[in-house]
Amino acid sequence: MPVFEYRVRDRNGKILAATLEAETIAQVRDALRAKGMMIVDIKAPKTGLNGDVKIPFLDDRPPSVKIVAVFSRQLATLINAGVPLVQSLAIMQRQIEHKGFQKVVREMRTDVEGGLPLSEAISKHPKVFSRLYINLVRAGETSGTLDAIMDRISFFLEKQLALTGKIKSALTYPVIVLVFAILITYFLLTTIVPQFASVLTSLNAPLPALTKFLMAVSDFLRTKVLLMVVIIAGLVFAYRSYYKTAQGRRVIDQIKLRLPVFGTLTQRGAIANFTRTFGLLLASGVNIIESLEITKGTANNAIVEETIENARNVVMVGEPMSGSLATSKLMPPMVVSMVSIGEETGSLDQMLNKVADFYDREVDEAVESLTAAIEPIMIVFLGTIVGVIVAGMFLPMFSIIGALSQ
């Protein structure tokens, strides 16, 4: 449906600019007049070569967390400045470059103009706004502090983005080195080893077990490429299928938390995410049961979800949550103690935010430790692979040279 741009004067004489979807200019004019607005001008949508070039793939992709965070902060600023919500959404719509998100904001503005609260308008777009986001906005509307809540949301999303970025940066380096190690190994086994193998075969030299093994692997990689692709695809499919099961997800997520170095990083990131999300919900006025339920949905780890679910069940029967957390191997004693103090003093949200800040710093330290430790490990790993291949090819040469010298 075409989108028309318009400018109108409201009952106070203030000029407002926004857009409206309609089939014709007449429909736009009738809709604006029905709202008692004085029309200044209406611009028809551009067509032909003057129209915007739209690529379906780019238009349909969901906006990143960073885009949503920026939107939330700017919307909070506009609302805090006294700009009406509909006009704030119209301003945001015009300046958003992401076409898909621009369409979402336009639909939100239309819904709000029609009388829906903002929380109901954003709930129609679950791919963009999470359940956490929707509940926080609803809490802000109920308490009349929507601008403050939007500001908290943007701060939370920025922190979450920074935490995710730190963990990704820590994992990127070893993944890149591992990929290069695989490529170098493949090159050596499919290019260099066959040349040595042909020479050794022509000399009828006795071959050590290591050399025979390398030649067999080289022959497999060169002649059974399709089979290798099928095996890798099968392993990936089996992993994904197993992870989709409840037991498989629990086993794999448990392994992730127990991995050397990486497990510590995953655990600290999970604790930081749990405490910050839970604390934000409590501080925004969401009740503790619903806060735990929403936080559970953001965990992305079966063990963390199980820990939160146990805490929720304990709270529902009137017992302190810290007792349940104390039985979990995931939560360190410091987290349990801080939660217990927060429950006793009635400042649980503040304690949770302090824990989140602490574990944000712990993630920073873990990333630095991982970066420092992974480099020598990867160098030794790559050197060992190359050394084994070189040794397997040159060991027969030494025996041949020795026989010739005698």
C-alpha positions in Angstrom: 0.0 0.0 0.0 1.4 3.5 -0.9 2.8 5.6 1.9 1.8 9.3 1.9 3.8 12.1 3.7 1.7 14.8 5.2 1.9 18.0 7.4 -1.0 19.1 9.5 -1.9 21.6 12.2 -3.3 20.2 15.4 -5.9 22.0 17.6 -3.2 24.1 19.2 -1.9 25.3 15.9 1.3 23.2 16.1 2.5 21.7 12.8 3.0 17.9 12.8 4.7 15.9 10.1 4.1 12.1 9.6 3.2 9.4 7.1 0.1 7.4 6.5 -0.7 4.3 4.4 -3.6 4.7 2.0 -4.8 3.9 -1.5 -5.4 7.5 -2.5 -4.7 11.0 -1.4 -8.5 11.4 -0.8 -8.4 8.6 1.8 -5.5 10.4 3.6 -7.4 13.7 3.5 -10.6 12.1 4.9 -8.6 10.3 7.7 -6.9 13.5 8.8 -10.1 15.6 8.7 -11.8 12.9 10.8 -9.2 13.6 13.5 -10.0 17.3 13.4 -6.6 18.3 11.9 -6.0 21.1 9.5 -4.1 19.8 6.4 -1.1 21.8 5.4 0.1 19.6 2.5 0.1 15.9 1.4 2.9 14.4 -0.7 2.2 11.4 -2.9 4.7 8.5 -2.8 7.5 8.5 -5.3 7.1 6.1 -8.2 9.2 4.9 -11.1 12.9 5.8 -11.1 12.3 8.3 -8.3 11.0 5.7 -5.9 13.2 3.9 -3.4 14.9 0.8 -4.6 13.7 -2.1 -2.3 15.5 -5.4 -1.9 13.2 -7.9 -0.3 16.0 -9.7 1.5 17.2 -6.5 3.1 13.8 -5.2 3.8 12.7 -8.4 5.7 15.8 -8.9 7.8 15.2 -8.1 11.5 17.1 -5.1 13.0 20.1 -5.7 15.1 20.2 -5.2 18.9 22.2 -2.1 18.3 19.5 -0.5 16.1 16.8 -1.3 18.7 19.0 0.1 21.5 19.5 3.4 19.6 15.8 3.6 18.8 14.9 3.1 22.5 17.4 5.8 23.7 16.2 8.3 21.1 12.5 7.6 21.8 13.2 8.0 25.6 14.9 11.4 24.9 11.9 12.6 22.8 9.3 11.5 25.3 11.3 13.1 28.2 11.4 16.3 26.2 7.6 16.4 26.2 7.1 15.3 22.5 3.8 13.4 22.2 4.3 9.6 21.6 2.7 9.6 18.1 4.9 12.5 17.0 7.9 10.9 18.6 7.3 7.7 16.6 6.8 9.7 13.4 10.2 11.4 14.0 11.9 8.1 14.6 10.2 6.6 11.5 11.7 9.3 9.3 15.2 9.0 10.5 15.5 5.1 10.7 17.5 3.8 7.7 16.7 0.1 8.2 13.7 -0.4 5.8 12.2 -3.3 7.7 12.4 -1.6 11.1 11.1 1.6 9.5 8.0 -0.3 8.4 7.6 -1.7 11.9 7.8 1.8 13.5 5.2 3.0 11.0 2.8 0.3 11.9 3.4 1.0 15.6 2.6 4.7 15.1 -0.6 3.8 13.2 -1.7 1.5 16.1 -0.9 4.2 18.7 -2.8 6.7 16.7 -5.7 4.3 16.7 -5.7 4.2 20.5 -3.6 1.2 21.3 -1.0 1.5 24.1 2.6 1.3 23.0 3.1 -2.1 24.7 0.3 -3.5 22.6 1.6 -2.0 19.4 5.1 -3.5 19.9 3.7 -6.9 20.9 2.6 -7.3 17.3 6.3 -7.5 16.3 7.8 -10.4 18.4 10.7 -10.8 15.9 11.9 -7.3 16.7 10.8 -6.8 20.4 11.3 -9.5 22.9 8.9 -10.5 25.7 11.3 -8.7 28.1 11.0 -5.5 26.1 7.2 -5.7 25.9 6.8 -6.3 29.6 9.1 -3.4 30.5 7.2 -1.0 28.3 3.9 -2.2 29.8 5.4 -1.5 33.3 6.5 1.9 32.2 3.0 2.7 30.9 1.4 1.5 34.1 3.7 3.6 36.4 3.7 6.6 34.1 7.5 6.5 33.7 7.8 5.4 30.1 10.7 7.7 29.3 12.7 6.3 32.3 11.9 2.8 31.3 12.9 3.3 27.7 16.2 4.8 28.9 16.7 1.7 31.1 15.9 -0.6 28.2 18.5 1.2 26.0 21.1 1.0 28.7 20.3 -2.7 29.2 20.5 -3.5 25.5 23.8 -1.6 25.2 25.3 -3.6 28.1 24.0 -6.8 26.6 25.5 -5.9 23.3 28.8 -5.2 24.9 28.8 -8.5 26.8 28.0 -10.5 23.7 30.7 -8.6 21.8 33.3 -9.5 24.4 32.4 -13.1 24.3 32.4 -13.2 20.5 35.7 -11.4 20.3 37.2 -14.0 22.7 36.0 -16.9 20.5 36.8 -15.3 17.2 40.6 -15.6 17.4 40.8 -19.3 18.2 38.2 -20.1 15.5 40.2 -18.2 12.9 43.4 -19.9 13.9 41.7 -23.3 13.9 40.3 -22.7 10.4 43.8 -21.7 9.1 45.2 -24.9 10.8 42.7 -27.0 9.0 43.3 -25.4 5.6 47.1 -25.7 6.0 46.8 -29.3 7.0 44.5 -30.0 4.1 47.0 -28.4 1.7 49.9 -30.3 3.0 48.0 -33.7 3.0 46.6 -33.2 -0.5 49.6 -31.5 -2.2 52.9 -32.1 -0.5 52.4 -35.6 0.9 51.4 -37.2 -2.4 54.6 -36.0 -4.0 56.7 -37.5 -1.2 54.6 -40.7 -1.4 55.2 -41.2 -5.1 59.0 -40.9 -4.5 59.0 -43.3 -1.6 56.9 -45.8 -3.5 59.2 -45.7 -6.5 62.2 -46.4 -4.2 60.4 -49.4 -2.6 61.6 -48.0 0.8 60.2 -49.5 4.1 57.6 -47.1 5.5 57.0 -46.4 9.2 53.4 -46.7 10.5 53.2 -42.9 10.7 54.0 -42.5 7.1 51.5 -45.1 6.0 48.8 -43.4 8.1 49.5 -40.0 6.5 49.5 -41.5 3.0 46.2 -43.2 3.7 44.7 -40.0 5.0 46.0 -38.1 2.0 44.5 -40.7 -0.4 41.2 -40.4 1.4 41.1 -36.6 1.2 41.9 -36.6 -2.5 39.7 -39.4 -3.7 36.8 -39.4 -1.2 35.9 -35.7 -1.1 32.2 -36.3 -1.6 32.1 -38.9 1.2 34.0 -36.5 3.5 31.4 -33.8 2.8 28.6 -36.2 3.5 30.2 -37.3 6.8 30.6 -33.6 7.9 27.1 -32.8 6.9 25.8 -35.9 8.7 27.7 -34.9 11.9 26.3 -31.3 11.8 22.8 -32.6 11.2 23.1 -35.2 14.1 24.4 -32.5 16.4 21.5 -30.1 15.6 19.0 -32.9 15.9 20.3 -34.0 19.2 20.5 -30.4 20.5 16.8 -29.9 19.7 15.9 -32.6 22.2 15.5 -31.7 25.9 18.2 -34.2 27.0 20.6 -33.3 24.2 20.3 -29.5 24.9 20.9 -30.1 28.6 24.0 -32.3 28.0 25.6 -30.0 25.5 24.9 -26.8 27.5 26.4 -28.6 30.6 29.5 -29.4 28.5 29.7 -25.7 27.5 29.8 -24.7 31.1 32.5 -27.2 32.0 34.9 -26.6 29.1 38.4 -25.4 30.2 38.7 -21.5 30.0 35.7 -21.3 27.7 33.4 -22.7 30.4 34.4 -20.0 32.9 33.7 -17.3 30.3 30.3 -18.8 29.5 29.4 -19.1 33.1 30.3 -15.5 34.0 28.5 -14.2 30.9 25.4 -16.2 31.9 25.4 -14.8 35.5 25.9 -11.3 34.2 23.0 -11.6 31.8 20.7 -13.3 34.4 21.3 -10.7 37.2 21.1 -7.7 34.9 17.9 -8.9 33.3 16.3 -9.9 36.5 17.3 -6.7 38.3 16.0 -4.5 35.4 12.6 -6.2 35.6 12.3 -5.8 39.4 13.4 -2.2 39.3 10.8 -1.5 36.6 7.9 -2.8 38.8 7.4 -6.3 37.3 6.5 -8.8 40.0 9.2 -11.3 41.0 7.4 -14.4 39.6 6.9 -12.9 36.2 10.4 -11.4 36.3 11.9 -14.9 36.8 9.7 -16.3 34.0 10.8 -13.7 31.6 14.5 -13.9 32.6 14.4 -17.7 32.1 13.4 -17.0 28.4 16.5 -14.9 27.9 19.0 -17.4 29.3 19.8 -19.4 26.1 21.3 -22.2 28.2 19.3 -25.2 29.6 21.3 -25.3 32.9 20.7 -21.6 33.6 17.0 -22.0 32.7 16.8 -25.0 35.1 18.4 -22.9 37.9 16.0 -20.0 37.3 12.9 -22.3 37.1 13.9 -23.9 40.5 14.2 -20.4 42.0 10.8 -19.5 40.6 9.2 -22.6 42.1 10.7 -21.8 45.5 9.5 -18.2 45.4 6.0 -19.3 44.5 5.7 -21.2 47.8 6.9 -18.2 49.8 10.5 -19.2 50.4 13.6 -17.0 49.7 15.2 -17.4 46.3 18.7 -17.5 47.7 18.1 -20.9 49.2 17.4 -22.4 45.8 20.4 -20.6 44.2 22.7 -22.0 46.9 21.9 -25.6 45.7 22.9 -24.7 42.2 26.5 -25.4 41.0 26.1 -22.6 38.5 25.9 -19.8 41.1 29.0 -18.9 43.1 28.7 -18.2 46.9 29.1 -14.4 46.3 26.0 -14.3 44.1 24.0 -16.2 46.6 25.1 -14.0 49.4 24.3 -10.8 47.5 20.8 -12.1 46.6 20.2 -13.1 50.2 21.2 -9.6 51.5 19.0 -8.1 48.8 16.0 -10.2 49.9 16.5 -9.3 53.6 17.0 -5.6 53.0 14.3 -5.2 50.2 16.9 -4.0 47.7 17.2 -7.1 45.6 17.2 -5.1 42.3 20.2 -3.0 43.4 22.1 -6.0 44.6 21.5 -7.8 41.3 22.8 -4.8 39.4 25.9 -4.7 41.5 26.5 -8.4 40.8 25.9 -7.8 37.1 28.5 -5.0 37.1 31.0 -7.2 38.9 30.6 -10.1 36.4 30.9 -7.7 33.5 34.4 -7.0 34.8 34.9 -10.7 35.3 34.1 -11.3 31.7 36.6 -8.6 30.7 39.3 -10.4 32.8 38.3 -13.8 31.4 38.6 -12.4 27.8 42.0 -11.0 28.5 43.2 -14.3 30.1 41.8 -16.3 27.2 43.4 -14.1 24.6 46.8 -14.4 26.4 46.5 -18.2 26.9 45.1 -19.1 23.5 47.9 -17.7 21.4 50.7 -20.0 22.6 48.2 -23.0 22.7 47.3 -22.4 19.0 50.9 -22.0 18.0 51.8 -25.3 19.7 48.8 -26.9 18.1 49.6 -25.8 14.6 53.3 -26.6 15.1 52.5 -30.1 16.2 50.3 -30.8 13.2 52.9 -29.5 10.7 55.7 -31.3 12.7 53.9 -34.7 12.5 53.4 -34.4 8.8 57.0 -33.4 8.2 58.2 -36.2 10.4 56.0 -38.7 8.6 57.5 -37.8 5.3 61.1 -37.5 6.2 61.5 -40.5 8.5 61.7 -42.9 5.5 64.2 -40.6 3.8 66.5 -40.9 6.8 66.4 -44.7 6.5 67.1 -44.6 2.8 70.0 -42.2 3.2 71.4 -44.5 5.9 71.2 -47.5 3.7 72.8 -45.7 0.8 75.7 -44.5 3.0 76.5 -48.1 4.1 
